[in-house]
Amino acid sequence: MRCEINVNVIKFSLTFAMHWDIRLASTYSNFNIPEFTYTTVIAVMLLMALVNNIACLQTFLLNDIRLTNCGIFQIFYCFIGLLTMIGMQLRMLTMLTFDSLTQAYFYRYIACNIIPVMVIIMGDTCMWLSALLVIEFVLLECFDLNLYRSRWFSVLSSIIGFVLTSGSHVHEIIARRPLPDPDEINSYTCTFIYPLPIDIIDKVLRVCHVIIPCAIHFIASICILISITRRTLFVRDRHDTFRVFINECIKRKHSFVPALFIILSNLPHLILHLKDACEDAHNISLLRTHVAFNILVYLPPSITFFIYIYPSKSYMHEFKKTLIGRGLNRIFRKMKLTKTDVCTINSTAESQKTLTSLVLISTTNDEK
């Protein structure tokens, strides 16, 4: 059966998939649950991205970290991740007004061709930056390179990665276009239309932007853990390889936590797209699965603090030196003191109550 592009959810951009779901829900209920859900989720993710990336930037911009290649990669990752989530919010805003303004060609072009593609480019750039970062970890751990060597590697590789990623998405800006909506007159669907050769190239590029960084994360994490395990076995003259490996996994969780998050957040969306190239958007469960998996792709740039700083003792130590870290430390200290004071007051009250009881018992015995 021929796949109708106008209603193929796989060809829908994220925002138009949400728009389609919102429009369908509006015909059945006065309170539009999908609109409320999508708007809230994107707004919360933007708020999380602001808090997480600002906290991370304060940490990564400290002198000891920014002088390293790792620090440069992480600074770029935070900036690009923050721009990605701001772009997601812009996509949401343009989607909410898509129907009323689609007659204006300039608006249609910005909403359908420019903003979504820029967000995808920045999201893929974050993927490649995280892959370059884990490669740097491998170079430091397995090849014993100097932590404070020249930062040209991180700067040049980041710029080259961004340029190549942007170039791989140029065809999307050209090929995206609003098509007449089959269900509503004077309404449009923002979809992709590629001739066959470009369609094949597009699929290959989409797979590469996910599979290659995920493979780099997986292989690099294993290499790092194996290297640390072998060194521990040699230095401490131990032979319980498996136990040492598990212990090092726990100790060095900061080495594979980012990889785990990034792989788990990207593979579901890729698998859904590879499973079937033609899915009817009128299938609401599939449509919402497509939206959920697509949003999941943008989760790592929203929780950078919990991916890169929180699992690492050394980064947490540096974070406590920042303005936000010192502020949080003071708040927790006051809370701890308050809790201690409450416990002391309660203990004193209990002691006084017990003493009063003993006095009353003693007085009663004397009277007898």
Summary of the structure (lengths in Angstrom):
residues: 368
radius of gyration: 27.3
end to end distance: 101.6
largest distance: 106.3
contacts: 1101
relative contact order: 0.13
helix: 79%
strand: 4%
